[in-house]
C-alpha cells in the first residue's frame, strides 16, 4: 500500500487572486526577507511602494500589527533617506525640493497606518499621516528657512 502524501496548506486565495489566509511562519519569513530588500532599496519611491504592498499582504493574511510595523519602519526609513536632500545643494530653476523627496509616499504610508488603527478601534493612535506631513514640512523649512524674506 502506497504511503499517503501529506500537504500543508500555506496559503488560501480567492478566484480573483486575493489572499484569504496564509500560514504565519511563511508570512514571517516573507516579511523578514522583504524587509531586508526594502532596507537595501536606494530609490525611496520604490521602497515605499514595496512596503505598501508588503503591508497589504500582511493585512490580507490577518496580521494588522505586522502591517503597521512594516509601514512604520518604511516611513521612518523614508524620512531619514529624504533628509539627505536638506544639505544637498540644488538648483531651483531646474528642480524643486518637492520633486526630490517622497512626501506623497510617506503621507500615504501614514494614512494606511492610521486606517488600520481605526479598524483596530484605536483612533487615538492614528497620528501618522499628520506626523509624516509635519516631518516633510519641517524638512522644507530646514532647507529654505535661511532664504525666506
MIDREN-766249 format. One record per residue (C-alpha): residue number from 1; residue in three letters; chain; x, z, y. Coordinates in nm, 3 decimals. Layout:
<torlum k="NUM" r="ALA" c="A" xx="X" zz="Z" yy="Y"/>
...
***
This chain:
<torlum k="1" r="UNK" c="A" xx="0.000" zz="0.000" yy="0.000"/>
<torlum k="2" r="UNK" c="A" xx="0.141" zz="-0.102" yy="0.337"/>
<torlum k="3" r="UNK" c="A" xx="0.200" zz="0.159" yy="0.599"/>
<torlum k="4" r="UNK" c="A" xx="-0.045" zz="0.158" yy="0.882"/>
<torlum k="5" r="UNK" c="A" xx="0.118" zz="0.074" yy="1.213"/>
<torlum k="6" r="UNK" c="A" xx="0.051" zz="0.317" yy="1.492"/>
<torlum k="7" r="UNK" c="A" xx="0.049" zz="0.213" yy="1.853"/>
<torlum k="8" r="UNK" c="A" xx="0.048" zz="0.435" yy="2.155"/>
<torlum k="9" r="UNK" c="A" xx="-0.172" zz="0.309" yy="2.436"/>
<torlum k="10" r="UNK" c="A" xx="0.041" zz="0.318" yy="2.750"/>
<torlum k="11" r="UNK" c="A" xx="-0.191" zz="0.151" yy="2.997"/>
<torlum k="12" r="UNK" c="A" xx="-0.556" zz="0.055" yy="3.014"/>
<torlum k="13" r="UNK" c="A" xx="-0.668" zz="-0.217" yy="3.254"/>
<torlum k="14" r="UNK" c="A" xx="-0.993" zz="-0.378" yy="3.368"/>
<torlum k="15" r="UNK" c="A" xx="-1.055" zz="-0.752" yy="3.316"/>
<torlum k="16" r="UNK" c="A" xx="-0.965" zz="-0.805" yy="3.684"/>
<torlum k="17" r="UNK" c="A" xx="-0.621" zz="-0.654" yy="3.623"/>
<torlum k="18" r="UNK" c="A" xx="-0.676" zz="-0.315" yy="3.788"/>
<torlum k="19" r="UNK" c="A" xx="-0.525" zz="-0.012" yy="3.618"/>
<torlum k="20" r="UNK" c="A" xx="-0.777" zz="0.233" yy="3.473"/>
<torlum k="21" r="UNK" c="A" xx="-0.543" zz="0.479" yy="3.301"/>
<torlum k="22" r="UNK" c="A" xx="-0.170" zz="0.500" yy="3.248"/>
<torlum k="23" r="UNK" c="A" xx="0.047" zz="0.724" yy="3.035"/>
<torlum k="24" r="UNK" c="A" xx="0.206" zz="0.989" yy="3.256"/>
<torlum k="25" r="UNK" c="A" xx="0.551" zz="0.956" yy="3.100"/>
<torlum k="26" r="UNK" c="A" xx="0.554" zz="0.582" yy="3.162"/>
<torlum k="27" r="UNK" c="A" xx="0.429" zz="0.637" yy="3.518"/>
<torlum k="28" r="UNK" c="A" xx="0.704" zz="0.893" yy="3.584"/>
<torlum k="29" r="UNK" c="A" xx="0.970" zz="0.652" yy="3.456"/>
<torlum k="30" r="UNK" c="A" xx="0.825" zz="0.369" yy="3.663"/>
<torlum k="31" r="UNK" c="A" xx="0.818" zz="0.583" yy="3.979"/>
<torlum k="32" r="UNK" c="A" xx="1.172" zz="0.709" yy="3.924"/>
<torlum k="33" r="UNK" c="A" xx="1.305" zz="0.357" yy="3.870"/>
<torlum k="34" r="UNK" c="A" xx="1.117" zz="0.212" yy="4.167"/>
<torlum k="35" r="UNK" c="A" xx="1.216" zz="0.499" yy="4.398"/>
<torlum k="36" r="UNK" c="A" xx="1.580" zz="0.409" yy="4.336"/>
<torlum k="37" r="UNK" c="A" xx="1.506" zz="0.043" yy="4.408"/>
<torlum k="38" r="UNK" c="A" xx="1.319" zz="0.137" yy="4.727"/>
<torlum k="39" r="UNK" c="A" xx="1.607" zz="0.359" yy="4.841"/>
<torlum k="40" r="UNK" c="A" xx="1.854" zz="0.072" yy="4.797"/>
<torlum k="41" r="UNK" c="A" xx="1.640" zz="-0.188" yy="4.976"/>
<torlum k="42" r="UNK" c="A" xx="1.816" zz="-0.293" yy="5.301"/>
<torlum k="43" r="UNK" c="A" xx="1.506" zz="-0.458" yy="5.453"/>
<torlum k="44" r="UNK" c="A" xx="1.275" zz="-0.191" yy="5.592"/>
<torlum k="45" r="UNK" c="A" xx="0.963" zz="-0.406" yy="5.577"/>
<torlum k="46" r="UNK" c="A" xx="1.020" zz="-0.488" yy="5.210"/>
<torlum k="47" r="UNK" c="A" xx="1.090" zz="-0.121" yy="5.147"/>
<torlum k="48" r="UNK" c="A" xx="0.757" zz="-0.024" yy="5.298"/>
<torlum k="49" r="UNK" c="A" xx="0.572" zz="-0.293" yy="5.103"/>
<torlum k="50" r="UNK" c="A" xx="0.724" zz="-0.182" yy="4.773"/>
<torlum k="51" r="UNK" c="A" xx="0.638" zz="0.180" yy="4.849"/>
<torlum k="52" r="UNK" c="A" xx="0.279" zz="0.088" yy="4.935"/>
<torlum k="53" r="UNK" c="A" xx="0.243" zz="-0.100" yy="4.606"/>
<torlum k="54" r="UNK" c="A" xx="0.401" zz="0.181" yy="4.403"/>
<torlum k="55" r="UNK" c="A" xx="0.173" zz="0.435" yy="4.565"/>
<torlum k="56" r="UNK" c="A" xx="-0.130" zz="0.221" yy="4.481"/>
<torlum k="57" r="UNK" c="A" xx="-0.021" zz="0.217" yy="4.117"/>
<torlum k="58" r="UNK" c="A" xx="0.003" zz="0.597" yy="4.126"/>
<torlum k="59" r="UNK" c="A" xx="-0.344" zz="0.619" yy="4.280"/>
<torlum k="60" r="UNK" c="A" xx="-0.489" zz="0.383" yy="4.019"/>
<torlum k="61" r="UNK" c="A" xx="-0.330" zz="0.591" yy="3.744"/>
<torlum k="62" r="UNK" c="A" xx="-0.498" zz="0.903" yy="3.882"/>
<torlum k="63" r="UNK" c="A" xx="-0.193" zz="1.074" yy="4.034"/>
<torlum k="64" r="UNK" c="A" xx="-0.268" zz="1.107" yy="4.408"/>
<torlum k="65" r="UNK" c="A" xx="0.002" zz="1.367" yy="4.474"/>
<torlum k="66" r="UNK" c="A" xx="0.264" zz="1.137" yy="4.328"/>
<torlum k="67" r="UNK" c="A" xx="0.139" zz="0.860" yy="4.559"/>
<torlum k="68" r="UNK" c="A" xx="0.167" zz="1.095" yy="4.858"/>
<torlum k="69" r="UNK" c="A" xx="0.525" zz="1.183" yy="4.759"/>
<torlum k="70" r="UNK" c="A" xx="0.620" zz="0.815" yy="4.724"/>
<torlum k="71" r="UNK" c="A" xx="0.469" zz="0.727" yy="5.061"/>
<torlum k="72" r="UNK" c="A" xx="0.618" zz="1.031" yy="5.240"/>
<torlum k="73" r="UNK" c="A" xx="0.969" zz="0.962" yy="5.118"/>
<torlum k="74" r="UNK" c="A" xx="0.937" zz="0.595" yy="5.213"/>
<torlum k="75" r="UNK" c="A" xx="0.804" zz="0.682" yy="5.560"/>
<torlum k="76" r="UNK" c="A" xx="1.089" zz="0.925" yy="5.628"/>
<torlum k="77" r="UNK" c="A" xx="1.349" zz="0.679" yy="5.498"/>
<torlum k="78" r="UNK" c="A" xx="1.194" zz="0.401" yy="5.708"/>
<torlum k="79" r="UNK" c="A" xx="1.212" zz="0.612" yy="6.023"/>
<torlum k="80" r="UNK" c="A" xx="1.574" zz="0.706" yy="5.955"/>
<torlum k="81" r="UNK" c="A" xx="1.677" zz="0.344" yy="5.898"/>
<torlum k="82" r="UNK" c="A" xx="1.493" zz="0.219" yy="6.207"/>
<torlum k="83" r="UNK" c="A" xx="1.659" zz="0.480" yy="6.426"/>
<torlum k="84" r="UNK" c="A" xx="1.976" zz="0.274" yy="6.389"/>
<torlum k="85" r="UNK" c="A" xx="1.837" zz="0.030" yy="6.649"/>
<torlum k="86" r="UNK" c="A" xx="1.825" zz="0.302" yy="6.917"/>
<torlum k="87" r="UNK" c="A" xx="2.202" zz="0.297" yy="6.964"/>
<torlum k="88" r="UNK" c="A" xx="2.246" zz="-0.074" yy="6.889"/>
<torlum k="89" r="UNK" c="A" xx="2.264" zz="-0.297" yy="7.200"/>
<torlum k="90" r="UNK" c="A" xx="2.001" zz="-0.571" yy="7.204"/>
<torlum k="91" r="UNK" c="A" xx="1.927" zz="-0.848" yy="7.449"/>
<torlum k="92" r="UNK" c="A" xx="1.563" zz="-0.808" yy="7.565"/>
<torlum k="93" r="UNK" c="A" xx="1.549" zz="-1.170" yy="7.675"/>
<torlum k="94" r="UNK" c="A" xx="1.565" zz="-1.283" yy="7.314"/>
<torlum k="95" r="UNK" c="A" xx="1.431" zz="-0.995" yy="7.105"/>
<torlum k="96" r="UNK" c="A" xx="1.212" zz="-0.691" yy="7.164"/>
<torlum k="97" r="UNK" c="A" xx="1.279" zz="-0.348" yy="7.021"/>
<torlum k="98" r="UNK" c="A" xx="0.934" zz="-0.352" yy="6.859"/>
<torlum k="99" r="UNK" c="A" xx="1.030" zz="-0.665" yy="6.665"/>
<torlum k="100" r="UNK" c="A" xx="1.333" zz="-0.492" yy="6.513"/>
<torlum k="101" r="UNK" c="A" xx="1.169" zz="-0.171" yy="6.393"/>
<torlum k="102" r="UNK" c="A" xx="0.894" zz="-0.130" yy="6.134"/>
<torlum k="103" r="UNK" c="A" xx="0.647" zz="0.078" yy="6.332"/>
<torlum k="104" r="UNK" c="A" xx="0.342" zz="-0.101" yy="6.192"/>
<torlum k="105" r="UNK" c="A" xx="0.452" zz="-0.044" yy="5.833"/>
<torlum k="106" r="UNK" c="A" xx="0.534" zz="0.321" yy="5.899"/>
<torlum k="107" r="UNK" c="A" xx="0.192" zz="0.383" yy="6.052"/>
<torlum k="108" r="UNK" c="A" xx="0.032" zz="0.206" yy="5.754"/>
<torlum k="109" r="UNK" c="A" xx="0.216" zz="0.443" yy="5.520"/>
<torlum k="110" r="UNK" c="A" xx="0.092" zz="0.733" yy="5.730"/>
<torlum k="111" r="UNK" c="A" xx="-0.267" zz="0.608" yy="5.715"/>
<torlum k="112" r="UNK" c="A" xx="-0.251" zz="0.580" yy="5.337"/>
<torlum k="113" r="UNK" c="A" xx="-0.120" zz="0.936" yy="5.313"/>
<torlum k="114" r="UNK" c="A" xx="-0.399" zz="1.058" yy="5.542"/>
<torlum k="115" r="UNK" c="A" xx="-0.661" zz="0.871" yy="5.341"/>
<torlum k="116" r="UNK" c="A" xx="-0.550" zz="1.041" yy="5.019"/>
<torlum k="117" r="UNK" c="A" xx="-0.552" zz="1.384" yy="5.184"/>
<torlum k="118" r="UNK" c="A" xx="-0.909" zz="1.320" yy="5.296"/>
<torlum k="119" r="UNK" c="A" xx="-1.002" zz="1.211" yy="4.943"/>
<torlum k="120" r="UNK" c="A" xx="-0.850" zz="1.532" yy="4.806"/>
<torlum k="121" r="UNK" c="A" xx="-1.057" zz="1.738" yy="5.051"/>
<torlum k="122" r="UNK" c="A" xx="-0.773" zz="1.848" yy="5.281"/>
<torlum k="123" r="UNK" c="A" xx="-0.835" zz="1.681" yy="5.619"/>
<torlum k="124" r="UNK" c="A" xx="-0.609" zz="1.935" yy="5.789"/>
<torlum k="125" r="UNK" c="A" xx="-0.310" zz="1.778" yy="5.610"/>
<torlum k="126" r="UNK" c="A" xx="-0.393" zz="1.428" yy="5.738"/>
<torlum k="127" r="UNK" c="A" xx="-0.142" zz="1.408" yy="6.024"/>
<torlum k="128" r="UNK" c="A" xx="0.099" zz="1.142" yy="5.902"/>
<torlum k="129" r="UNK" c="A" xx="-0.035" zz="0.838" yy="6.086"/>
<torlum k="130" r="UNK" c="A" xx="-0.016" zz="1.025" yy="6.415"/>
<torlum k="131" r="UNK" c="A" xx="0.325" zz="1.166" yy="6.323"/>
<torlum k="132" r="UNK" c="A" xx="0.467" zz="0.820" yy="6.249"/>
<torlum k="133" r="UNK" c="A" xx="0.320" zz="0.670" yy="6.566"/>
<torlum k="134" r="UNK" c="A" xx="0.471" zz="0.951" yy="6.770"/>
<torlum k="135" r="UNK" c="A" xx="0.810" zz="0.910" yy="6.599"/>
<torlum k="136" r="UNK" c="A" xx="0.827" zz="0.541" yy="6.691"/>
<torlum k="137" r="UNK" c="A" xx="0.716" zz="0.610" yy="7.049"/>
<torlum k="138" r="UNK" c="A" xx="0.996" zz="0.866" yy="7.074"/>
<torlum k="139" r="UNK" c="A" xx="1.236" zz="0.608" yy="6.933"/>
<torlum k="140" r="UNK" c="A" xx="1.132" zz="0.364" yy="7.205"/>
<torlum k="141" r="UNK" c="A" xx="1.184" zz="0.631" yy="7.473"/>
<torlum k="142" r="UNK" c="A" xx="1.525" zz="0.717" yy="7.330"/>
<torlum k="143" r="UNK" c="A" xx="1.620" zz="0.352" yy="7.360"/>
<torlum k="144" r="UNK" c="A" xx="1.484" zz="0.278" yy="7.709"/>
<torlum k="145" r="UNK" c="A" xx="1.449" zz="0.611" yy="7.893"/>
<torlum k="146" r="UNK" c="A" xx="1.763" zz="0.553" yy="8.099"/>
<torlum k="147" r="UNK" c="A" xx="1.636" zz="0.217" yy="8.226"/>
<torlum k="148" r="UNK" c="A" xx="1.292" zz="0.340" yy="8.335"/>
<torlum k="149" r="UNK" c="A" xx="1.243" zz="0.350" yy="8.715"/>
***
